Amino acid sequence: MPFISQAQAAAEGGATAAVGGPGMIGQLVMLGGFVLIFWLLIWRPQSKRAKEHKNLISGLTKGDEVVTTGGILGKVSNVTDEFVTLQVADNMELNFQKGSVAATLPKGTIKAIK
């Protein structure tokens, strides 16, 4: 017979659906695993870097040697709430936002490069 009765098809389809897929608890465990991996690999390191950068910026003082995100080396000559003034050469000072400071350098780095 080329046609299967609807009752027989429904019974077979229902049996395979109940046996084939993962249960609700398995899906929740997988979702929890993905959230844990996301937190460990992405969220936690990013927040750690942001905290370190915030500490770097709050600790800037006059005389520190820094490099900006654009690669400009300079010595801090003035610090305000939002901006930092860098002396990049004799008689040349540039103003930058504090967020553009990428790293502090050890004292004497600028003289060693020149």
Secondary structure, DSSP 4 states (H G I P E B T S, - for coil): -----HHHHHHHHHHHHHHHS--HHHHHHHHHHHHHHHIIIIIHHHHHHHHHHHHHHHT--TT-EEEETT--EEEEEEE-SSEEEEEEETTEEEEEEGGGEEEEE-TTHHHHH-
